[in-house]
């Protein structure tokens, strides 16, 4: 029994050491990301650490980790976006990552592609996630498939006069019907639109 107690204490001490090591690594990762944000946003490191409570609250509310939220925030700050834009975009990225099982870097990239391609504002981000979630709920299509497909065609669809809702609905039907890879279907739609524009310009 004394050996059992010693073993239990040893296991508890090792567990505590592992947890402390993880906490230290998390702190160092957060500090590195917050320092990078400070550099690109013109803020100080201390000002960024003052925001950690806001990041943590958002992460808990949306079922993410603080590190994921901070990392997404860093990517949006690097795009030159304002604080309010970043917080809106990070919230929608977190929702998109959660409902689509995309990692945060990919969710950030796909949401950015949709916003930039269709020349939308940061406060349109919630509309984008709503459109994709609603279409995915009604069809045999995953949200991440829509996000991938849209990233291939957004800019040319906008230049042809299509909006994100119509383009997303069209791609949903294409994905559901063919079950082809979404990147291939997005590229195919891009080619079709480009061809129509060529024909229109030549007439």
C-alpha positions in Angstrom: 0.0 0.0 0.0 2.9 2.3 0.7 4.2 1.6 -2.8 0.7 2.3 -4.2 0.7 5.7 -2.4 4.2 6.5 -3.7 3.2 5.5 -7.3 0.0 7.6 -7.0 2.1 10.6 -5.8 4.6 10.0 -8.6 1.8 9.9 -11.2 0.2 13.1 -9.8 3.5 15.0 -9.8 4.2 13.9 -13.4 0.7 15.0 -14.4 1.2 18.4 -12.8 4.6 18.8 -14.5 3.0 18.0 -17.9 0.1 20.4 -17.3 2.6 23.2 -16.3 4.6 22.5 -19.4 1.5 22.7 -21.6 0.5 26.0 -19.9 4.0 27.4 -20.5 3.9 26.4 -24.2 0.4 27.9 -24.6 1.6 31.1 -23.0 4.6 31.3 -25.2 2.5 30.6 -28.4 -0.1 33.3 -27.3 2.7 35.7 -26.6 4.3 35.2 -30.0 1.0 35.6 -31.8 0.0 38.7 -29.8 3.5 40.2 -30.3 3.1 39.7 -34.1 -0.4 41.3 -34.0 1.1 44.2 -32.1 3.7 44.7 -34.8 1.3 44.7 -37.7 -1.5 46.7 -36.0 0.6 49.4 -34.4 -0.3 48.4 -30.9 1.9 47.4 -28.0 2.3 43.9 -26.7 0.7 44.9 -23.5 -2.3 46.3 -25.3 -2.7 43.0 -27.1 -2.5 41.1 -23.8 -5.2 43.4 -22.4 -7.5 41.8 -25.1 -6.9 38.3 -24.0 -10.0 38.3 -21.9 -12.1 39.2 -24.9 -10.5 36.5 -27.0 -11.0 34.0 -24.2 -14.7 34.9 -23.8 -15.3 34.5 -27.6 -13.5 31.2 -27.6 -15.5 29.8 -24.7 -18.8 31.1 -26.2 -18.1 29.5 -29.6 -16.5 26.3 -28.5 -12.9 27.1 -29.7 -9.6 27.6 -27.9 -8.2 31.0 -27.2 -5.1 30.1 -29.2 -7.3 29.4 -32.3 -9.1 32.7 -31.9 -5.9 34.7 -31.5 -4.3 33.0 -34.5 -7.3 33.9 -36.7 -7.2 37.4 -35.4 -3.5 37.6 -36.4 -4.3 36.6 -40.0 -7.0 39.3 -40.2 -4.8 42.0 -38.6 -2.2 41.1 -41.2 -4.7 42.0 -43.9 -4.7 45.6 -42.5 -8.2 45.3 -41.0 -9.5 47.5 -38.1 -10.1 46.1 -34.6 -13.9 46.0 -35.0 -13.6 44.3 -38.4 -11.2 41.7 -37.0 -13.5 40.9 -34.1 -16.5 40.4 -36.4 -14.4 38.3 -38.8 -12.9 36.2 -36.1 -16.3 35.4 -34.7 -17.6 34.3 -38.1 -14.4 32.4 -38.8 -14.9 30.5 -35.5 -18.5 29.7 -36.5 -17.4 28.6 -39.9 -14.6 26.4 -38.6 -17.0 24.8 -36.0 -19.8 24.0 -38.5 -17.5 22.9 -41.3 -14.7 21.2 -39.5 -12.2 23.3 -41.3 -9.1 24.4 -39.4 -8.9 28.0 -38.5 -6.3 29.0 -41.1 -8.4 27.5 -43.9 -11.6 29.0 -42.6 -9.9 32.4 -42.4 -8.7 32.0 -46.0 -12.0 30.9 -47.4 -14.0 33.6 -45.7 -11.4 36.2 -46.9 -11.7 34.8 -50.5 -15.5 35.2 -50.4 -15.4 38.7 -48.9 -12.7 40.0 -51.2 -14.0 38.2 -54.3 -17.5 39.5 -54.0 -16.2 42.9 -52.7 -18.1 42.6 -49.4 -17.5 44.3 -46.0 -16.5 42.6 -42.8 -20.0 43.0 -41.4 -21.3 40.9 -44.3 -19.4 37.9 -42.9 -22.3 36.7 -40.8 -24.5 36.7 -43.9 -21.9 34.5 -45.7 -21.8 31.9 -42.9 -25.6 31.9 -42.7 -26.0 31.4 -46.5 -23.5 28.4 -46.4 -25.0 26.9 -43.3 -28.6 27.1 -44.7 -27.7 25.6 -48.0 -25.7 22.8 -46.4 -28.7 22.1 -44.1 -31.0 21.7 -47.1 -28.8 19.8 -49.4 -26.3 16.9 -49.4 -23.4 19.4 -49.3 -21.0 20.3 -46.5 -20.3 23.9 -45.6 -16.6 23.3 -46.2 -17.3 22.1 -49.7 -19.1 25.4 -50.5 -16.3 27.4 -49.0 -13.7 25.7 -51.1 -15.8 25.9 -54.3 -16.6 29.6 -53.8 -12.9 30.5 -53.3 -12.3 29.4 -56.9 -15.0 31.4 -58.6 -15.8 34.4 -56.3 -14.0 37.2 -58.2 -15.2 36.3 -61.7 -18.7 35.6 -60.5 -18.8 39.1 -59.0 -17.5 40.7 -62.3 -20.2 38.8 -64.2 -22.9 40.4 -61.9 -23.6 37.4 -59.7 -24.0 37.7 -55.9 -22.7 35.3 -53.3 -26.1 33.8 -52.5 -26.8 32.9 -56.2 -23.3 31.6 -56.8 -23.5 29.5 -53.6 -26.9 28.1 -54.5 -25.6 27.2 -58.0 -22.5 25.5 -56.6 -24.6 23.6 -54.1 -26.7 22.1 -56.9 -23.5 21.2 -58.8 -21.9 19.6 -55.8 -25.0 17.7 -54.8 -25.7 16.5 -58.3 -22.2 15.5 -59.4 -20.4 14.7 -56.1 -17.2 16.0 -57.9 -14.5 17.6 -55.8 -15.7 21.2 -54.9 -12.4 22.8 -56.1 -13.0 21.2 -59.5 -16.6 22.4 -59.7 -15.6 25.9 -58.6 -12.9 26.0 -61.3 -15.4 24.6 -63.8 -17.9 27.3 -63.0 -15.1 29.9 -63.3 -14.3 28.6 -66.8 -17.9 28.6 -67.9 -18.4 32.2 -66.7 -15.2 33.3 -68.4 -16.3 31.7 -71.7 -19.7 33.4 -71.5 -18.0 36.7 -70.9 -15.8 36.2 -73.9 -18.8 35.4 -76.1 -20.7 38.4 -74.8 -17.7 40.7 -75.4 -17.3 39.4 -79.0 -20.9 40.0 -80.0 
